[in-house]
Amino acid sequence: MFHFKAITHILGILLFLNGLFMASILPVAWLLNSSDISPILISAVVSANIGILLWWLTKNSNKNLTKRDGYIIVTLGWIILGISGAMPFLLSGAISSIPSAIFETISGYTTTGASILTDVEQLTPGLMLWRSMTQWIGGMGIIVLTVAILPILGMGGMELFTAESPGPNSGKIHAKITDTAKRLWLIYVMLTGIECVLLKYAGMNWIDALNHSFTTISTGGFSTKNLSISAFDSPLIEYIITFFMMIGGINFTIIYFLLKFSFKKAYENNEFRVYLGIIIIFSMLISVLLYFDSIHEIEPAFRAALFQVTTIVTTTGFSTSNYAMWSPFAYMLIILLMFIGGSAGSTAGGVKVVRHLIIIKNAYLEFRRLLHPRAVIPVRINDQSVEPKNVYNVLAFFFIYILIFIIGALVISAFGYDIMTSAGASIACLGNIGPGLGGVDPSHNFAFFSEGAQLFLSFLMLLGRLELFTVLILLTPAFWNNV
């Protein structure tokens, strides 16, 4: 059984909250004498009022959500937010095409960072801030915020949190799921504020600092400049953003431990150590390649390599240089990183480091199982056995991920685009990376795609952000049995 009234009730809350976030842009737009006050205000009022209406009409709904309800709420919630969030762009005329506006907004909420805007610097300050805020909202997940307030409304939110949280095991900071959500948002807001202050004193103005803080900690990658971070030409700004991209790609449970100075707990986490190891090893290797290829001197080579490795691993999508112009080996290393992703329970996208750990450990243990067929040899992560069903889930996820990447590339090529661009767009959107390969490398954007291709790529972004199964399960007949 589905609780359609309860589902509508939650979607109403999501729309209302989205309207409030839009309204929060208005004071800044007014102070900057921005010309976009009316479209933002209308969008905020429409979203909030529709949300209130849906909430009021279903206020007496069943308060017990099931897991299936959670899957529907999360998927429909992201789609509705994408439509609602596109209104300011459409009403202002900044984006005239509905599919393009939805693409830009879904790219925001899914923290992908792919854009169809050919000249982002022409956006008005209010729209620029709203564009960045969509990534900030999507990074932690407005649904997690909803979970935090559900108990006030007499509704439980475990199913919602499970369906939305990225990764095979996001971890819980506190025993109660709502307290976990509140602590996550508190950490999120605090890190955003710290980065904003640091960027301001590193040379950005307050508006640029706020925009980039929103899109860095969320691992989103939208910038206020056409040349992304390279436009600021500041090593200090690059190092600050690199550091916070790394933070955004870490499991927020680990960040919580680090803030409590529980360094041992953080270090004992296998995924955390491998995540940092990947960034360090690939950065050192690529920096050596850049130096010997005479592209950069030692420090600029290290900085460029560290920045690009971090932005790809965390699926943020900022750029300071075009990796497509590097040597073939360095370029191939970047492509490899596109299939890794950040940590589970972080704002990053991709396959996730812990899944690769489980796959590699399970593959190695298969050799031991062949030698000792009667032995029970479990996969262990953080000195704990991983249940076989979770190992099968990870293997299935990885197979489906690669399959969807291939299908995605085939579909895009069917629209008439070359092989490299099709593959690059597919992995860039499915992995929520932003820049890809070929025609969508860091020196290009997604404006040249047809409206049909943009809608399909929006679907890939949604699939990647919601970890495949949350969306794909809705397409199975078994899900809808006994409705």
PyMOL commands that set and color helices and strands:
alter all, ss='L'
color gray80, all
select helices_A, chain A and resi 4-23+26-31+37-57+67-92+98-109+120-122+125-140+142-153+158-164+177-202+206-217+228-232+235-248+252-259+263-267+270-292+298-313+323-325+328-337+353-371+388-414+419-430+438-440+451-465+469-475+477-480
alter helices_A, ss='H'
color red, helices_A
select strands_A, chain A and resi 379-381+384-386
alter strands_A, ss='S'
color yellow, strands_A
deselect
rebuild
show_as cartoon
